[in-house]
Amino acid sequence: MSLQSARELFSPDPNTIYLDAGTYGLPTKPSMDASLEALNGWQSGRADFIRDWEPAGERARELFARLIGASPAEIALTPSVSVGAGMVAASLPEGAEVLVPHDEFPSVALPMSAAAASGQGITVREAPYWEIADAIRPETTLVALSLTRAQSGETADLGPIIAAAKRHGAKVLVDSTHATPFVSVKEHIAGIDYLVCHGYKHLLLPRGVAFFYVRQDNLDTVIPYLSNWKSAKKSYGSDLNLVPDASRFDVSLAWHAWVGAVPSLELIVQWSEDGTIAEAKRLAERLAKGIELPQPKASLVCVKVGDAEKATAALDAAGVKAAPRGGFIRMTPHVYNTEAEIDRAIVVVNDLLSAG
Ligand SMILES: Cc1ncc(COP(=O)(O)O)c(C=O)c1O
Protein backbone atom coordinates (compact mmCIF):
# COMPACT_ATOMS: atom_id res chain seq x y z
CA MET A 1 0.00 0.00 0.00
CA SER A 2 1.31 3.49 -0.73
CA LEU A 3 1.86 5.79 2.21
CA GLN A 4 -0.84 8.03 0.79
CA SER A 5 -3.43 5.21 0.73
CA ALA A 6 -2.40 4.20 4.25
CA ARG A 7 -2.97 7.77 5.44
CA GLU A 8 -6.54 7.70 4.20
CA LEU A 9 -7.29 5.13 6.88
CA PHE A 10 -6.73 7.67 9.67
CA SER A 11 -8.43 10.81 10.84
CA PRO A 12 -6.07 12.87 12.97
CA ASP A 13 -7.01 16.40 14.02
CA PRO A 14 -6.22 18.53 10.93
CA ASN A 15 -4.68 21.25 13.10
CA THR A 16 -2.24 18.93 14.86
CA ILE A 17 0.96 17.43 13.54
CA TYR A 18 0.80 14.26 15.60
CA LEU A 19 4.35 13.03 16.23
CA ASP A 20 3.62 11.05 19.36
CA ALA A 21 3.08 7.38 18.50
CA GLY A 22 5.66 6.82 21.25
CA THR A 23 2.96 7.81 23.75
CA TYR A 24 0.03 6.31 21.87
CA GLY A 25 -0.38 5.51 18.20
CA LEU A 26 -3.50 6.66 16.34
CA PRO A 27 -6.08 4.02 15.43
CA THR A 28 -7.01 3.07 11.88
CA LYS A 29 -10.61 3.59 10.81
CA PRO A 30 -11.18 -0.19 10.42
CA SER A 31 -10.08 -0.58 14.06
CA MET A 32 -12.44 2.18 15.15
CA ASP A 33 -15.30 0.48 13.25
CA ALA A 34 -14.55 -2.93 14.78
CA SER A 35 -14.30 -1.41 18.27
CA LEU A 36 -17.62 0.41 17.90
CA GLU A 37 -19.32 -2.72 16.59
CA ALA A 38 -18.05 -4.68 19.58
CA LEU A 39 -19.24 -1.98 21.97
CA ASN A 40 -22.64 -1.90 20.27
CA GLY A 41 -22.93 -5.67 20.60
CA TRP A 42 -22.14 -5.31 24.29
CA GLN A 43 -24.72 -2.55 24.72
CA SER A 44 -27.47 -4.46 22.93
CA GLY A 45 -26.68 -7.79 24.54
CA ARG A 46 -26.76 -9.39 21.09
CA ALA A 47 -23.06 -10.27 21.05
CA ASP A 48 -21.92 -13.81 21.71
CA PHE A 49 -18.48 -13.63 23.28
CA ILE A 50 -17.34 -16.97 21.92
CA ARG A 51 -18.46 -16.18 18.39
CA ASP A 52 -17.82 -12.42 18.26
CA TRP A 53 -14.99 -11.50 20.64
CA GLU A 54 -12.75 -14.40 21.73
CA PRO A 55 -11.57 -15.24 18.16
CA ALA A 56 -9.91 -11.80 17.93
CA GLY A 57 -7.27 -13.08 20.36
CA GLU A 58 -6.39 -16.04 18.15
CA ARG A 59 -6.13 -13.85 15.06
CA ALA A 60 -3.95 -11.33 16.93
CA ARG A 61 -1.72 -14.17 18.15
CA GLU A 62 -1.14 -15.35 14.57
CA LEU A 63 -0.47 -11.85 13.31
CA PHE A 64 1.99 -10.90 16.04
CA ALA A 65 3.80 -14.22 15.59
CA ARG A 66 4.17 -13.46 11.89
CA LEU A 67 5.43 -9.96 12.65
CA ILE A 68 8.31 -11.20 14.82
CA GLY A 69 9.02 -14.45 12.97
CA ALA A 70 7.75 -16.76 15.71
CA SER A 71 5.13 -19.50 15.89
CA PRO A 72 1.65 -18.64 17.26
CA ALA A 73 2.26 -21.43 19.79
CA GLU A 74 5.00 -19.22 21.30
CA ILE A 75 2.79 -16.14 21.82
CA ALA A 76 0.73 -15.35 24.92
CA LEU A 77 -1.88 -12.59 25.02
CA THR A 78 -1.44 -10.20 27.94
CA PRO A 79 -2.73 -6.78 28.96
CA SER A 80 0.69 -5.17 29.48
CA VAL A 81 4.44 -5.61 29.31
CA SER A 82 4.88 -5.96 33.06
CA VAL A 83 2.62 -9.03 33.07
CA GLY A 84 5.06 -10.97 30.86
CA ALA A 85 8.15 -9.55 32.57
CA GLY A 86 6.55 -10.26 35.95
CA MET A 87 5.91 -13.90 35.14
CA VAL A 88 9.55 -14.34 34.09
CA ALA A 89 10.72 -12.53 37.24
CA ALA A 90 8.51 -14.63 39.51
CA SER A 91 9.89 -17.80 37.92
CA LEU A 92 13.58 -16.96 38.45
CA PRO A 93 15.52 -19.63 40.31
CA GLU A 94 16.97 -18.98 43.76
CA GLY A 95 20.20 -16.99 43.61
CA ALA A 96 19.61 -15.75 40.06
CA GLU A 97 21.43 -12.67 38.81
CA VAL A 98 19.48 -10.38 36.50
CA LEU A 99 21.34 -7.84 34.42
CA VAL A 100 19.46 -4.71 33.34
CA PRO A 101 20.68 -1.46 31.78
CA HIS A 102 20.81 1.73 33.85
CA ASP A 103 17.48 3.57 33.62
CA GLU A 104 15.62 0.62 32.12
CA PHE A 105 11.87 1.10 31.69
CA PRO A 106 10.17 0.20 35.02
CA SER A 107 7.75 -2.37 33.53
CA VAL A 108 10.80 -4.54 32.80
CA ALA A 109 13.17 -3.51 35.59
CA LEU A 110 10.82 -3.40 38.57
CA PRO A 111 9.47 -6.97 38.35
CA MET A 112 13.14 -8.04 38.55
CA SER A 113 13.70 -5.80 41.59
CA ALA A 114 10.56 -7.25 43.19
CA ALA A 115 11.97 -10.75 42.65
CA ALA A 116 15.21 -9.56 44.28
CA ALA A 117 13.19 -8.31 47.27
CA SER A 118 11.51 -11.70 47.67
CA GLY A 119 14.32 -13.07 49.83
CA GLN A 120 15.52 -15.84 47.51
CA GLY A 121 19.00 -14.48 46.97
CA ILE A 122 18.08 -12.99 43.60
CA THR A 123 20.11 -9.92 42.64
CA VAL A 124 19.69 -7.22 40.03
CA ARG A 125 22.88 -5.78 38.55
CA GLU A 126 22.93 -2.70 36.34
CA ALA A 127 25.30 -1.70 33.57
CA PRO A 128 25.32 1.11 30.98
CA TYR A 129 22.98 0.36 28.05
CA TRP A 130 25.82 0.23 25.53
CA GLU A 131 27.94 -2.06 27.73
CA ILE A 132 25.31 -4.72 28.37
CA ALA A 133 26.87 -7.39 26.15
CA ASP A 134 30.24 -7.02 27.92
CA ALA A 135 28.59 -7.01 31.36
CA ILE A 136 27.08 -10.50 30.96
CA ARG A 137 29.10 -12.97 33.04
CA PRO A 138 28.86 -16.64 34.07
CA GLU A 139 26.74 -15.73 37.13
CA THR A 140 24.15 -13.97 34.94
CA THR A 141 20.84 -15.85 34.72
CA LEU A 142 18.85 -13.32 32.71
CA VAL A 143 19.54 -10.13 30.80
CA ALA A 144 16.48 -7.92 30.37
CA LEU A 145 16.35 -4.76 28.27
CA SER A 146 14.37 -2.53 25.94
CA LEU A 147 15.40 -3.06 22.34
CA THR A 148 14.62 0.62 21.68
CA ARG A 149 14.74 2.96 24.66
CA ALA A 150 11.66 5.04 25.43
CA GLN A 151 13.64 8.03 26.66
CA SER A 152 16.29 8.36 23.94
CA GLY A 153 15.31 6.21 20.96
CA GLU A 154 18.63 4.34 21.15
CA THR A 155 18.36 0.81 19.77
CA ALA A 156 20.53 -1.98 21.10
CA ASP A 157 22.56 -4.27 18.91
CA LEU A 158 21.03 -7.63 19.78
CA GLY A 159 23.65 -9.77 18.01
CA PRO A 160 26.48 -9.32 20.55
CA ILE A 161 24.05 -9.43 23.51
CA ILE A 162 22.57 -12.74 22.38
CA ALA A 163 26.04 -14.13 21.62
CA ALA A 164 27.39 -13.16 25.07
CA ALA A 165 24.28 -14.54 26.79
CA LYS A 166 24.68 -17.82 24.95
CA ARG A 167 28.36 -18.00 25.88
CA HIS A 168 27.55 -17.56 29.58
CA GLY A 169 24.32 -19.58 29.68
CA ALA A 170 22.10 -16.54 30.38
CA LYS A 171 18.60 -16.03 29.03
CA VAL A 172 17.55 -12.90 27.15
CA LEU A 173 14.32 -10.93 27.68
CA VAL A 174 13.65 -8.16 25.16
CA ASP A 175 11.01 -5.43 25.42
CA SER A 176 10.30 -4.48 21.80
CA THR A 177 7.50 -2.00 22.57
CA HIS A 178 9.33 0.93 20.94
CA ALA A 179 11.00 -1.16 18.25
CA THR A 180 8.26 -3.27 16.61
CA PRO A 181 7.37 -2.85 13.72
CA PHE A 182 10.13 -0.38 12.77
CA VAL A 183 13.02 -2.58 13.92
CA SER A 184 12.70 -6.20 12.90
CA VAL A 185 13.57 -8.88 15.44
CA LYS A 186 13.07 -11.72 12.97
CA GLU A 187 16.76 -12.36 12.39
CA HIS A 188 17.36 -12.64 16.16
CA ILE A 189 14.20 -14.36 17.31
CA ALA A 190 15.81 -17.79 17.67
CA GLY A 191 18.24 -16.26 20.19
CA ILE A 192 15.61 -14.39 22.22
CA ASP A 193 14.18 -16.37 25.13
CA TYR A 194 11.33 -14.01 26.03
CA LEU A 195 9.92 -10.93 24.34
CA VAL A 196 7.30 -8.50 25.60
CA CYS A 197 5.59 -5.85 23.50
CA HIS A 198 2.67 -3.54 24.21
CA GLY A 199 0.67 -2.67 21.10
CA TYR A 200 -0.75 0.76 21.90
CA LYS A 201 2.20 2.70 20.56
CA HIS A 202 3.83 1.83 17.24
CA LEU A 203 1.47 -1.07 16.49
CA LEU A 204 -1.47 1.40 16.66
CA LEU A 205 -3.57 -0.95 18.81
CA PRO A 206 -5.82 -0.20 21.76
CA ARG A 207 -4.12 -0.04 25.15
CA GLY A 208 -4.42 -3.37 26.92
CA VAL A 209 -3.31 -5.43 23.92
CA ALA A 210 0.16 -6.76 24.61
CA PHE A 211 2.14 -9.85 23.67
CA PHE A 212 4.49 -12.16 25.52
CA TYR A 213 6.69 -14.41 23.39
CA VAL A 214 8.12 -17.46 25.13
CA ARG A 215 10.40 -19.49 22.89
CA GLN A 216 9.16 -23.05 22.55
CA ASP A 217 12.02 -24.60 24.56
CA ASN A 218 11.42 -22.12 27.41
CA LEU A 219 7.76 -22.92 28.04
CA ASP A 220 8.53 -24.82 31.22
CA THR A 221 10.88 -22.13 32.55
CA VAL A 222 7.94 -19.81 33.27
CA ILE A 223 5.51 -20.65 36.04
CA PRO A 224 1.99 -19.74 34.88
CA TYR A 225 1.09 -17.79 38.03
CA LEU A 226 -1.71 -16.02 36.19
CA SER A 227 -3.36 -19.27 35.03
CA ASN A 228 -7.04 -18.97 34.39
CA TRP A 229 -9.93 -20.73 32.70
CA LYS A 230 -8.08 -20.99 29.39
CA SER A 231 -4.71 -22.21 30.69
CA ALA A 232 -5.72 -25.75 31.52
CA LYS A 233 -7.47 -28.44 29.53
CA LYS A 234 -10.43 -28.58 31.93
CA SER A 235 -12.76 -25.67 32.62
CA TYR A 236 -13.25 -26.24 36.36
CA GLY A 237 -11.16 -27.45 39.27
CA SER A 238 -7.59 -27.14 40.47
CA ASP A 239 -5.87 -29.65 38.19
CA LEU A 240 -2.96 -27.78 36.57
CA ASN A 241 -3.24 -29.74 33.35
CA LEU A 242 -1.73 -27.00 31.20
CA VAL A 243 -2.35 -26.47 27.51
CA PRO A 244 0.84 -27.36 25.62
CA ASP A 245 1.68 -23.93 24.20
CA ALA A 246 2.31 -20.35 25.31
CA SER A 247 -1.43 -19.66 25.53
CA ARG A 248 -1.11 -21.09 29.05
CA PHE A 249 0.23 -17.60 29.91
CA ASP A 250 -2.73 -15.75 28.34
CA VAL A 251 -4.59 -13.38 30.62
CA SER A 252 -8.37 -13.17 30.08
CA LEU A 253 -8.90 -10.86 27.13
CA ALA A 254 -10.28 -7.34 27.52
CA TRP A 255 -12.60 -8.31 24.68
CA HIS A 256 -13.39 -5.00 23.05
CA ALA A 257 -9.78 -3.95 22.94
CA TRP A 258 -8.73 -7.17 21.23
CA VAL A 259 -11.56 -6.96 18.69
CA GLY A 260 -10.47 -3.41 17.92
CA ALA A 261 -6.84 -4.50 17.59
CA VAL A 262 -7.23 -7.01 14.79
CA PRO A 263 -7.84 -4.73 11.76
CA SER A 264 -4.88 -2.48 12.67
CA LEU A 265 -2.61 -5.44 13.33
CA GLU A 266 -3.59 -6.91 9.95
CA LEU A 267 -2.55 -3.64 8.36
CA ILE A 268 0.69 -3.41 10.34
CA VAL A 269 1.66 -6.90 9.15
CA GLN A 270 0.72 -6.01 5.57
CA TRP A 271 2.66 -2.73 5.74
CA SER A 272 5.68 -4.45 7.25
CA GLU A 273 5.74 -6.87 4.36
CA ASP A 274 4.96 -4.47 1.49
CA GLY A 275 7.42 -1.71 2.46
CA THR A 276 4.93 0.87 3.82
CA ILE A 277 6.49 0.77 7.30
CA ALA A 278 9.94 1.26 5.77
CA GLU A 279 8.55 4.30 3.95
CA ALA A 280 7.13 5.67 7.21
CA LYS A 281 10.54 5.18 8.80
CA ARG A 282 11.98 7.48 6.17
CA LEU A 283 9.82 10.22 7.73
CA ALA A 284 11.73 9.73 11.00
CA GLU A 285 15.00 9.79 9.06
CA ARG A 286 13.95 13.02 7.31
CA LEU A 287 13.06 14.57 10.66
CA ALA A 288 16.38 13.54 12.22
CA LYS A 289 18.32 14.89 9.26
CA GLY A 290 16.42 18.19 9.38
CA ILE A 291 17.44 18.78 12.98
CA GLU A 292 20.95 17.42 12.48
CA LEU A 293 20.62 14.29 14.55
CA PRO A 294 22.11 10.88 13.71
CA GLN A 295 19.81 8.59 11.71
CA PRO A 296 17.46 6.69 14.05
CA LYS A 297 17.30 2.88 13.97
CA ALA A 298 13.65 2.94 15.10
CA SER A 299 11.05 5.70 14.57
CA LEU A 300 11.98 7.74 17.68
CA VAL A 301 13.69 11.06 17.07
CA CYS A 302 14.87 12.53 20.36
CA VAL A 303 16.40 15.98 20.85
CA LYS A 304 18.17 16.84 24.09
CA VAL A 305 17.01 20.19 25.48
CA GLY A 306 17.43 22.08 28.75
CA ASP A 307 13.78 21.92 29.75
CA ALA A 308 11.95 19.20 27.82
CA GLU A 309 8.56 19.90 29.44
CA LYS A 310 8.70 23.58 28.50
CA ALA A 311 9.99 22.85 24.98
CA THR A 312 7.25 20.27 24.35
CA ALA A 313 4.62 22.73 25.52
CA ALA A 314 6.03 25.29 23.06
CA LEU A 315 5.84 22.72 20.26
CA ASP A 316 2.28 21.94 21.26
CA ALA A 317 1.40 25.62 21.01
CA ALA A 318 2.82 25.59 17.48
CA GLY A 319 0.63 22.59 16.57
CA VAL A 320 3.28 19.87 16.91
CA LYS A 321 2.46 17.07 19.36
CA ALA A 322 5.59 15.48 20.83
CA ALA A 323 6.48 14.16 24.30
CA PRO A 324 9.05 15.15 26.91
CA ARG A 325 11.05 12.09 28.03
CA GLY A 326 14.26 11.90 30.06
CA GLY A 327 15.41 15.43 29.10
CA PHE A 328 14.61 14.88 25.42
CA ILE A 329 11.80 16.08 23.19
CA ARG A 330 10.67 12.76 21.71
CA MET A 331 9.03 12.77 18.27
CA THR A 332 7.68 9.59 16.76
CA PRO A 333 6.20 9.77 13.26
CA HIS A 334 4.06 7.03 11.73
CA VAL A 335 2.31 6.17 8.47
CA TYR A 336 -0.29 8.91 9.00
CA ASN A 337 2.27 11.72 8.84
CA THR A 338 3.23 13.53 5.65
CA GLU A 339 6.55 14.91 4.44
CA ALA A 340 5.01 18.39 4.64
CA GLU A 341 4.23 17.82 8.32
CA ILE A 342 7.76 16.64 8.97
CA ASP A 343 9.20 19.68 7.20
CA ARG A 344 6.97 21.98 9.24
CA ALA A 345 8.05 20.22 12.46
CA ILE A 346 11.70 20.66 11.47
CA VAL A 347 11.20 24.42 11.14
CA VAL A 348 9.39 24.64 14.48
CA VAL A 349 11.99 22.54 16.34
CA ASN A 350 14.94 24.37 14.80
CA ASP A 351 13.39 27.74 15.70
CA LEU A 352 12.92 26.52 19.25
CA LEU A 353 16.49 25.23 19.48
CA SER A 354 17.99 28.41 18.10
CA ALA A 355 15.92 30.50 20.52
CA GLY A 356 17.72 28.50 23.27
C1 LIG B 1 9.87 0.67 26.89
C2 LIG B 1 8.44 0.54 27.29
N1 LIG B 1 7.98 -0.68 27.55
C3 LIG B 1 6.71 -0.87 27.94
C4 LIG B 1 5.82 0.18 28.08
C5 LIG B 1 4.44 -0.08 28.54
O1 LIG B 1 4.50 -0.79 29.74
P1 LIG B 1 3.20 -1.49 30.34
O2 LIG B 1 2.72 -2.39 29.25
O3 LIG B 1 3.67 -2.23 31.52
O4 LIG B 1 2.24 -0.39 30.62
C6 LIG B 1 6.27 1.47 27.81
C7 LIG B 1 5.36 2.63 28.00
O5 LIG B 1 5.71 3.76 27.91
C8 LIG B 1 7.61 1.65 27.41
O6 LIG B 1 8.07 2.88 27.15
The ligand as an SDF file (V2000), in Angstrom:
LIG
                    3D

 16 16  0  0  0  0  0  0  0  0999 V2000
    9.8670    0.6720   26.8870 C   0  0  0  0  0  0  0  0  0  0  0  0
    8.4450    0.5380   27.2890 C   0  0  0  0  0  0  0  0  0  0  0  0
    7.9800   -0.6830   27.5540 N   0  0  0  0  0  0  0  0  0  0  0  0
    6.7090   -0.8720   27.9350 C   0  0  0  0  0  0  0  0  0  0  0  0
    5.8200    0.1820   28.0760 C   0  0  0  0  0  0  0  0  0  0  0  0
    4.4390   -0.0830   28.5370 C   0  0  0  0  0  0  0  0  0  0  0  0
    4.5020   -0.7900   29.7420 O   0  0  0  0  0  0  0  0  0  0  0  0
    3.1980   -1.4890   30.3430 P   0  0  0  0  0  0  0  0  0  0  0  0
    2.7180   -2.3890   29.2460 O   0  0  0  0  0  0  0  0  0  0  0  0
    3.6700   -2.2340   31.5200 O   0  0  0  0  0  0  0  0  0  0  0  0
    2.2410   -0.3910   30.6230 O   0  0  0  0  0  0  0  0  0  0  0  0
    6.2660    1.4730   27.8150 C   0  0  0  0  0  0  0  0  0  0  0  0
    5.3590    2.6310   27.9950 C   0  0  0  0  0  0  0  0  0  0  0  0
    5.7130    3.7640   27.9140 O   0  0  0  0  0  0  0  0  0  0  0  0
    7.6120    1.6550   27.4090 C   0  0  0  0  0  0  0  0  0  0  0  0
    8.0700    2.8800   27.1540 O   0  0  0  0  0  0  0  0  0  0  0  0
  1  2  1  0
  2  3  1  0
  2 15  2  0
  3  4  2  0
  4  5  1  0
  5  6  1  0
  5 12  2  0
  6  7  1  0
  7  8  1  0
  8  9  2  0
  8 10  1  0
  8 11  1  0
 12 13  1  0
 12 15  1  0
 13 14  2  0
 15 16  1  0
M  END
$$$$
